[in-house]
Amino acid sequence: MARAELVENLNKALSLELAGVIQYSQHSYLVTGTDREVYKKWFRDQAEEAQDHAEVLGDKIVALGGIPGVEPAMIRQSIDLKEMLKQDLELEREAIAIYMAAWASCDDNDLPQKFWLEGQISDEQMHIEELEKLTSERTAKVNSERIILREVS
């Protein structure tokens, strides 16, 4: 039964990665103004990584005896850069949650699957942290004392 639950969770992850390919690509097309020079490539790189994840997931699902789904999860669209980044953050948060659910659905002795999923979870966490910085949800915290930078000789 755990294998069926794992395949189901991996198919949910696959649908999110497929949505990521489309959503990040759409954002790369729509970003305009001075932000376009930086974010067009960034969005396309994210779309490419989502495509890579989708391919691995599809192969993994088949290896586990399942059939990969073909329907993407909900795709969010905007023409505002800040909204695009918030939408991408939401997608990445959904992805990490389903990867963690997939990890939890592994048998205790299925260490290779767990190790692989931990890598996926780590990737998603890095995406979340970067998007939190880009949306200003995550900022560096410093104490109220003045920070003094000094040159090291």
C-alpha positions, 0 to 999 in steps of 0.5 A, a space after each residue: 500500500 505504501 508504494 501506491 501512496 508513494 506513486 500517487 504523491 509522485 504524480 502530484 509532484 509531477 503535476 506541480 513540476 509540469 505547472 512549473 514548466 508552463 508557469 515559469 515559461 509564461 512569466 519569462 515571456 511576460 516580464 517587461 521593462 528593465 527587469 526583463 534583462 535579469 528575470 527572463 533568463 532566471 524564469 527560463 532557467 527555473 522552467 528548465 529545472 522544472 522540466 528536468 524534475 518532471 522527466 526524473 519523476 516520470 521515469 521514477 513513477 514508471 520504475 515504481 510500477 505506476 503511470 505518470 500523469 499528464 495534467 499540470 497543476 494550477 498555473 498562475 499568470 500575471 504581468 506584474 513581476 512582484 505578483 509573478 514571484 509570489 505565484 512562483 513562491 506559492 508553487 514551490 511551497 506546494 511542491 515541497 509539501 508534496 515531496 515531503 508527503 512522498 518522503 513520508 509515504 516511503 517504507 522505513 527500509 526504502 532508503 534509496 527513495 528517501 535519499 532521492 526525495 531528500 535531494 528534491 526537498 533540498 532543491 525546493 527549499 533552496 527555491 523557496 528561500 531564493 523566492 522569499 528573498 526576491 519577494 522580501 519575505 525573507 530578509 537578513 536580521 541584524 541586532 540593533 548594534 552597529 555593524 562595522 566592516 573592517 578590511 582584513 589585511 
